[in-house]
Amino acid sequence: MRTRRIGETQVSAIGLGGMPLSIEGRPDEQRAVDTIHAALDAGINFIDTADAYSLSAADFGHNETLIANAVASYSGDTSDVLIATKGGHTRLPDGGWGLNGTAAYIKQACEASLKRLGVEAIGLYQFHRPDPKTPIAESVSAVRDLLDEGKIRYAGVSNFNPEEIKQANEILGGRLAAVQNQFSPAFRSSEPELELCDELGIAFLPWSPLGGISKAGALGARFGAFAEIGTARDVSPQRVCLAWMLAKSPVVIPIPGSSRPASIQDSAAAVDLVLTAEEIEALDKS
């Protein structure tokens, strides 16, 4: 497994996004654990979760607990596994999503995540999404306090625009380690954020990286290049997509969500697919 950097830590160039294992349509627990173990078997040592990845408020924290238990039950060495989680999203009794970016809530959420993950310090803690009712400075300052107190090793933000990223990095004293934004063939408007992270040396974590090509019915004219190159290389279009992202910048670490062992095994293999300049150009234009 090839590696990339979050802060001063080397992690697998492809991570595992845990969200599909806990939301609506999630697999049974055994298949979920098998998926996490398959990721570890493939050399993936970076797993992304969030306290809000659950069915509803009654199920809050499901994904963190699932991942912690699965890593603990793995037969191999997990000492280098970095688990990233997020706080700032809430879940409603009906399954809806809410936001709470207050400093008090962020700190409370972090404490709860520490307990569910069973660690003394969270590897990467990310403020999940800006809360319109709370100044970003307040939310990020809470994350800074957690960093200063040693409750988290690295600080990150999610769903931030370029100006917000710059503000967060300033509040954190230049210690912003990661930005997690949506980025995929179907959603490319985060290019400016990716370019800023490349400039600053901050890890850029695309969430939902297979958007637009993850379903066979979506492989139409717009994204046909991913299928065509996949056919020519005898690999899946999903693997081509992840290789394309990795080629964009050394700071990019995609975190494809998976709910089956086979899918994360295929994603992990993207690190060994080296695209030509012509192929990258065709994918950029698709």
C-alpha positions in Angstrom: 0.0 0.0 0.0 1.4 3.4 -1.0 1.2 6.1 1.6 0.5 9.8 1.9 0.7 12.3 4.8 -1.8 13.7 7.3 0.2 16.0 9.5 3.4 14.1 10.3 1.8 10.7 10.0 1.9 8.4 6.9 -1.4 6.8 6.1 -2.6 4.7 3.2 -3.2 6.7 0.0 -6.8 5.3 0.0 -8.9 5.4 3.1 -12.1 3.7 4.1 -15.2 5.9 4.5 -17.4 4.3 7.1 -20.7 6.1 6.5 -22.4 3.4 4.4 -21.9 0.9 7.2 -24.3 2.8 9.6 -26.9 4.8 7.6 -30.1 3.6 5.9 -29.5 0.5 3.9 -26.5 -0.5 6.0 -25.3 -4.1 5.9 -25.6 -6.5 8.8 -23.0 -6.2 11.4 -20.9 -9.2 10.3 -20.6 -7.9 6.7 -19.7 -4.5 8.1 -17.0 -6.0 10.2 -15.8 -8.1 7.3 -15.6 -4.9 5.1 -13.4 -3.2 7.7 -11.2 -6.2 8.1 -10.9 -6.5 4.3 -9.7 -2.8 4.2 -7.1 -3.6 6.9 -6.0 -6.7 4.9 -5.5 -4.6 1.9 -3.2 -2.3 3.7 -5.6 0.5 4.4 -4.8 2.1 7.8 -6.9 5.3 7.5 -10.6 5.0 8.4 -13.0 8.0 8.4 -16.1 8.0 10.6 -18.3 10.5 12.4 -20.5 10.5 15.5 -23.6 11.3 13.4 -23.2 8.3 11.0 -26.3 6.4 12.3 -29.9 5.9 11.5 -31.3 8.5 13.9 -30.7 10.2 17.3 -31.4 6.9 19.0 -28.6 5.2 17.1 -26.1 8.1 17.5 -22.5 7.0 17.5 -23.2 3.7 15.8 -20.4 4.0 13.2 -17.7 5.0 15.7 -18.6 2.0 18.0 -18.7 -0.4 15.0 -15.3 0.7 13.7 -13.7 0.7 17.1 -14.9 -2.9 17.8 -13.9 -4.1 14.3 -10.4 -2.8 14.6 -10.1 -4.2 18.1 -11.2 -7.7 16.8 -8.8 -7.7 13.9 -6.1 -10.4 14.2 -3.3 -8.3 12.7 -1.3 -5.4 13.9 -3.5 -2.2 14.1 -1.0 0.0 16.0 -0.6 2.3 12.9 -4.3 2.7 12.2 -5.5 6.3 12.2 -9.2 6.7 12.8 -10.6 10.1 11.9 -14.0 11.2 13.2 -16.1 14.4 13.1 -18.3 16.4 15.4 -20.8 19.2 14.8 -23.6 17.3 13.1 -26.6 16.1 15.1 -29.4 13.6 14.2 -33.0 14.0 14.8 -35.5 11.4 16.2 -37.0 11.1 12.7 -33.6 10.4 11.1 -33.1 14.0 9.9 -29.8 15.9 10.2 -29.1 19.0 12.4 -26.1 21.2 13.1 -24.5 22.4 16.3 -21.2 24.3 16.0 -21.1 25.8 19.5 -17.9 25.4 21.3 -19.6 23.7 24.2 -21.2 21.1 21.9 -18.0 20.4 19.9 -16.1 19.7 23.2 -18.9 17.5 24.5 -19.1 15.6 21.2 -15.3 15.0 21.3 -15.5 13.6 24.8 -18.2 11.2 23.7 -16.2 10.2 20.6 -13.2 9.5 22.8 -15.2 7.1 24.9 -16.8 5.3 21.9 -13.5 4.9 20.1 -11.8 3.8 23.3 -8.7 6.1 22.8 -6.9 8.7 24.9 -6.5 11.0 21.8 -8.4 10.9 18.5 -6.2 10.6 15.5 -7.9 13.3 13.4 -10.8 15.3 14.7 -12.8 17.3 12.1 -15.4 19.9 12.5 -18.1 18.4 10.4 -19.9 21.3 8.8 -20.3 25.1 9.4 -23.3 25.9 11.5 -25.1 29.1 10.2 -26.1 29.9 13.8 -22.5 29.8 15.1 -19.5 31.8 14.0 -16.9 29.6 12.4 -14.3 31.1 14.7 -16.1 29.8 17.7 -16.3 26.2 16.3 -12.7 26.0 15.1 -11.4 27.6 18.3 -13.1 24.7 20.2 -11.1 22.3 18.0 -8.0 24.3 18.6 -8.5 23.9 22.4 -8.9 20.1 22.0 -5.7 20.0 20.0 -3.9 22.1 22.7 -5.3 19.8 25.4 -3.9 16.7 23.7 -7.4 15.2 23.2 -6.8 15.1 19.5 -3.6 14.5 17.5 -4.6 16.4 14.4 -7.3 18.9 13.5 -9.4 19.1 10.4 -12.5 20.7 8.9 -15.1 19.5 6.5 -17.3 21.2 3.9 -15.3 24.5 4.1 -14.7 26.9 1.2 -11.3 28.4 0.6 -11.7 31.5 2.8 -13.0 29.4 5.6 -10.1 27.0 5.2 -7.7 29.9 5.5 -9.5 31.3 8.5 -9.5 27.8 10.2 -5.8 27.4 9.5 -5.0 30.8 11.1 -7.1 30.1 14.2 -5.3 26.7 14.5 -1.9 28.5 14.3 -1.0 26.8 11.0 -1.9 23.4 12.3 -4.8 22.5 10.0 -4.0 19.0 8.9 -6.9 18.0 6.7 -9.9 19.3 4.7 -12.7 16.9 3.9 -15.0 18.1 1.1 -17.2 16.5 -1.5 -15.3 15.8 -4.7 -16.1 13.4 -7.5 -16.6 13.2 -11.3 -20.1 14.5 -10.7 -19.1 17.1 -8.2 -16.0 19.1 -9.1 -16.7 22.4 -7.6 -14.2 21.7 -4.8 -11.3 22.1 -7.2 -10.4 25.5 -5.6 -10.3 23.9 -2.1 -8.1 21.0 -3.5 -5.7 23.5 -5.1 -5.5 25.5 -1.8 -4.7 22.4 0.2 -2.0 21.5 -2.4 -0.5 24.9 -2.0 -0.6 24.7 1.8 0.4 21.1 2.1 -2.8 20.1 3.8 -4.4 16.7 3.2 -7.5 16.9 1.0 -10.0 14.1 1.7 -12.6 13.7 -1.0 -15.9 12.3 0.4 -18.2 10.5 -1.9 -15.3 10.3 -4.4 -17.2 7.8 -6.7 -20.2 10.1 -7.1 -21.5 9.9 -10.7 -19.9 6.6 -11.6 -20.6 4.3 -8.6 -23.8 3.0 -10.3 -23.8 1.3 -13.6 -26.7 3.4 -14.8 -24.7 6.6 -14.4 -22.0 5.5 -16.8 -23.4 7.6 -19.7 -21.8 9.9 -22.1 -20.7 12.4 -19.4 -18.5 9.9 -17.6 -17.9 7.4 -20.4 -14.2 8.0 -20.3 -13.9 6.3 -16.9 -15.6 3.2 -18.3 -13.6 3.3 -21.5 -10.3 3.5 -19.7 -11.4 0.9 -17.3 -12.3 -1.5 -20.1 -8.9 -0.8 -21.8 -7.0 -1.4 -18.5 -9.2 -4.4 -17.5 -10.1 -2.6 -14.2 -13.3 -1.1 -12.8 -14.3 2.5 -13.6 -14.3 3.1 -9.9 -10.6 2.2 -9.7 -9.9 4.5 -12.6 -11.7 7.3 -10.7 -9.6 6.9 -7.6 -6.4 6.7 -9.6 -7.4 9.9 -11.4 -7.9 11.7 -8.0 -4.6 10.4 -6.7 -2.9 11.9 -9.8 -4.3 15.3 -9.1 -2.0 16.1 -6.1 0.0 14.2 -3.5 -2.2 15.7 -0.8 -5.3 13.9 -2.1 -6.4 10.9 0.0 -9.8 9.6 -1.2 -12.1 7.9 1.3 -14.6 5.8 -0.7 -17.4 4.5 1.3 -17.8 0.7 1.1 -20.3 -1.8 2.5 -18.8 -4.9 0.9 -15.3 -6.4 1.2 -15.0 -6.7 -2.6 -15.6 -3.0 -3.1 -13.0 -1.7 -0.7 -10.5 -4.3 -2.0 -11.1 -2.9 -5.5 -10.7 0.7 -4.3 -7.4 -0.1 -2.5 -5.9 -1.4 -5.7 -6.3 2.1 -7.2 -2.9 3.0 -5.7 -1.2 0.7 -8.2 -3.0 2.1 -11.3 -0.8 4.7 -12.9 -2.7 6.7 -15.6 -1.0 8.2 -18.6 -1.1 12.0 -19.3 -3.5 11.4 -22.1 -5.8 9.3 -19.9 -5.8 12.0 -17.2 -6.6 14.7 -19.8 -9.6 12.7 -21.1 -10.9 12.2 -17.5 -10.5 15.8 -16.7 -12.6 16.7 -19.7 -15.3 14.1 -19.2 
